[in-house]
Amino acid sequence: MARPEPLPTEVLVRVRAAGINPVDWKTRAGQGMAGLQKLPLILGWDVSGVVEVGFGVTTLAPGDEVYAMPWFPRPAGAYAE
């Protein structure tokens, strides 16, 4: 997967761990968000990791450790390498 480019006021997080929650397994089973997403889809909406970059962000800085649920339902791709 190509390196994502954060929009203004978003951060790029180097993922250290990704969680699996009901929306992930339901989407993988063809339910939940499956009908609203473009395929192929890389799952993973729950992440923890370290902030790498962010433009226009005032509350976080590179190197900060974070955990988050990226902008749902937009695909976040936390399972990608």
C-alpha angles and dihedrals in degrees: 000000000000117000107268119239112222118228119234110294091020127104132217111230124201097222117229095171136009124201128219115223134168095276089058097051093039091051091047089052090054095258133098111026094000095101093049098051134079115242137266090050129183108212129214125107100167116072144165125190146100128308111245104175141349132174117214093003115139103174100053135046135194109282095031114133113231143172120203152150103238120226100309131235091020107096109263100183095211091160093061123106 
